[in-house]
Amino acid sequence: MTSASAGSLTAADQHLVDGVLAGRRRALAKTITLVESTHHDHHRRARQVLAALLPHTGRTIRVGISGSPGAGKSTFIESLGVHLIEAGKRVAVLAVDPSSSVSGGSILGDKTRMELLCQRDEAFIRPSPSSGSLGGVADKTREAMLVCEAAGFDVIIVETVGVGQSETTVAGMVDVFVLLQLPNAGDDLQAIKKGIVEIADLIVFNKADIDERAAAFARGQMKAALTMLRSASPNWRPPVLTVSALAKRGIAEFWAEIERFQRTLTASGEFEEKRRRQAVDWMWSLIDSGLRRHFRAHPAVRSALPELLSDVAEGHTTPGAAAARLLAFVKH
Amino acid sequence: MTSASAGSLTAADQHLVDGVLAGRRRALAKTITLVESTHHDHHRRARQVLAALLPHTGRTIRVGISGSPGAGKSTFIESLGVHLIEAGKRVAVLAVDPSSSVSGGSILGDKTRMELLCQRDEAFIRPSPSSGSLGGVADKTREAMLVCEAAGFDVIIVETVGVGQSETTVAGMVDVFVLLQLPNAGDDLQAIKKGIVEIADLIVFNKADIDERAAAFARGQMKAALTMLRSASPNWRPPVLTVSALAKRGIAEFWAEIERFQRTLTASGEFEEKRRRQAVDWMWSLIDSGLRRHFRAHPAVRSALPELLSDVAEGHTTPGAAAARLLAFVKH
């Protein structure tokens, strides 16, 4: 990889880049696999391929969709995807599911869950990378998102389940974050309690066809709750919608709200500002995890750490003294 | 400070340590001032004094008390403090208020707010350190807590206001975390939404004397909400109490619950396990902030950072590539 280290692409990687830019599915899938690889040798190649693709990214809208199991995320995304394709758009669906490496499955692993969308050439569906930690999964999904953008998709949908901090993480990588809810109070309370409602730009009650009165009631309750929460933007008050993904009702209205969001925040400058801030935050989070990794790999730290950890846990050393001693090893 | 660097205390610092261990207020206050000092020269001295005090710490119960402004924290802590002193205990009250450096004041700055407690020899009240960031404030309060323990206090109370992440931070440094609430639904929703209810080991509705029915209703509502949240320990379901701090009603019952908490979690081993985990987490957080500080101080990083930050924000470089380039400077 000497030519790669000089900053130029190998012929094979240039071929990948060309394939992605031409919108070829095979090149797209192979590039995402390269980006997701944990193989050390692949990291530098992935960075260079991404650098070559970067000028072709960003001309999309990135939509995060979260909701508890049973809220009907797959059906909703499928209906939305088909609607968008019929409107002439190309749609990529990615997933962030930190539990997939544990469970062996992924929220998008079972492709039959989005059968209609899978059959469309204008759609690309990719299950969650299974690299273990949420940070690792999220980093790879962020990069896969850039690859899809370079491949010419217009809309990127990032799906997540409510596992730990995954909603906050996904909200930090998309332009607009959607919370899909069931019209029942338990689901509401969970979302309010976890602070998810606070980070949502749109709240959607799905399965409204089952009990329209319950859905209208849930919508009213949520709107009341929202008045007590601070909204993230002074120019946008999160709307609360009811849809029926299965009956394909409310999908066009939902997308109109997404477009209104994009227009409003683009006009105020917040749309671009959010992307800039997300990119910088992402860089710092990569730096922090890199620093921690280097630190733990340092021979002196590795040899002193176990005893100091146990001293700190047992109260024989203060955390401050232990930290100072370990940090002294890596001071430059 | 050459003798200090060899690990032994100077005569003056030994005098401080002896004073603290003898329970002398002046030595206690001076030691906390040393611990809180941002003077670089004082850091090493503070670490050595703390190391000398460490074997005498830990034989206390550390109680975190949080609540929105107006919930009556000062009155509650004063009533509790007087109750404990009358039961033969010595009580230290510390505060974590990251806003104090901005506002110039501190939640405990106005000592007249706890007039009765201030006059007692068995009490020690210390306002929040004003070092800027929440992490900095919290680290200094953690160390002040150890100094108070070495000085023979039996109960350490850490008060905090609901500013940003301060509740989570305080919950991470105490044995038992108490949420003080007003009996009205707005206060409840705020606490549920911010995830504070989830980390509380005890929930107390204060000012129950003003409207007993409202207090009973709020208590019922909160108990219902709690059934939907997961509790932190399988052995402890957070009780919901009503008190009137001003009328000194319910204070003895509150303390009985704190003692039951300590007994229950000591029996299951969770009490000690929590302290061990807190100490280790604290060490890692000190290491992370130390690594970040070293990193930013590195000459090559300092000179390359501004341009890379702007490249990342403008989308000319991927966060991954920028992070890799910056990390390469500090690789050992």
Interface residues (C-beta under 8 A of the other chain):
Chain A: H43 A46 R47 L50 A51 L54 T57 G58 D139 R142 E143 L146 G186 L189 Q190 I192 K193 K194 G195 V197 E198 A225 M228 L229 R275 R276 R277 A279 V280 W282 M283 L286 I287 D288 G290 L291 R292 H294 F295 H298 L308 L309 V312 A313 E314 G315 H316 T317 T318 P319 G320 A321 A322 A323 A324 L326 L327 V330 K331 H332
Chain B: H43 A46 R47 L50 A51 L54 T57 G58 D139 R142 E143 L146 G186 L189 Q190 I192 K193 K194 G195 V197 E198 A225 M228 L229 R275 R276 R277 A279 V280 W282 M283 L286 I287 D288 G290 L291 R292 H294 F295 H298 L308 L309 V312 A313 E314 G315 H316 T317 T318 P319 G320 A321 A322 A323 A324 L326 L327 V330 K331 H332
